[in-house]
Amino acid sequence: MTTTIKHNKYDNAGNVIGTFNVEVKPSNETETDIYITDEFLRNTAKQMSKNSTSGSNYSSYEKAVWYKPGHGEAVRIKRMECEKREEKLDVTFTRLDDKKIHITL
């Protein structure tokens, strides 16, 4: 069975207007952890329309969720927000200590 991560779509007022799921590749999942990679984020962006936002909360997941950048150490996260502007995807991760990590793909 393939794990998916649920994302909520939001309108400009911040209301949930729908959901979509992005599959986690088996190579990005262990028995205890899920790793969000830049490739995963690009696949998320493909499912989003231009000038849209989405978010996902991992606090209720049974597995720990980590952001694993192309270079550097993995960081455990509890939330992810995405905003697609034109062809760019702005992503904000919230770590367990509530510090934010911002990236643009």
N, C-alpha and C positions, 0 to 999 in steps of 0.2 A: 504494500500500500504506500502510495506517495503522499508525503506531508505537503500541505498547502498552508500559506499564510494569508489570512483574510485581511483585506484592506477596505476601509470605508471611504466612499467618495463624498465630498462635501461641496455645497454650493457656496456662493460668495458670502452668505450670511453665517456660514459655519454649520448649517444643517446637513445631516446625513441624507444623501439622495440616492444611494445605492451601495453595493459592495461588489468586490471581485476577489478572486483567489489567484495567487501566484504559486506555482509548484516549486518545491525545494528539491534540487537535484540530489540523488542519493549520495553523491560525493560530498555534499555540503551538510550531511546529517549523520549523527552518531546515535547511539542508544540514549544519550543524555543531553545532547546539544544540537542546535541548529545554527548554521553559519550563514549570515547574509553577506554576500560578496558583491563586488561591483557588477559582475555578470547578472546576478539576481536583480540588482537595481535597474539594469538596462532592460531586463524582461518586464519589470514592473512598469517602466516608462512606456513600453510598447502598448500596454493595456490602458494607459491613461490618455485622455484627449488633451489637446493644447489648452494652456491656461486653466488647468484643473488642479485640485489638491486631493490628497488621500492621507490616511493615517492608519496605524496599526498599533495596538496595545498588546504587549507580550506578558503582562503580569499574571495572566491566568493560564499561560501555557505550562504544560507539564515539563517540557524541556527548557533548558536555559537557551536564550537567544543571544547571539554574538554578532557584532559587525566585524568582518575580517577583510581589511583593506588589501589591495594588491601588494602593498609593501607595509611592513610593520606588524605589530602585535594585534591580536583580536581583542575587542573590548566588549564586555557584557552590557547589553542594553535592555531597557524595559519598554521603550516606545520608539516609533519611527513616524515622522511626518514627511510627505513628499509634495513638492509643488513643481508641476511641469510648465515651463515657460518656453514657448516655441519648441525648439529641439533640445533644450537643456533641462535637466532634472536637478532641482535643489532638494537635498535631503538633510533633515535634522534628526539625529539620534539623541535620545535621552538615556544617559547612563544610570546605573543603579543609585549613584550618589547625586542624581539630578543635574549633573553637569551636562552641557550640550556639546555635540560634535556636529559641525556643518561641513557638507561636501557638495560639490557640483559636478555632475557628469554630463 
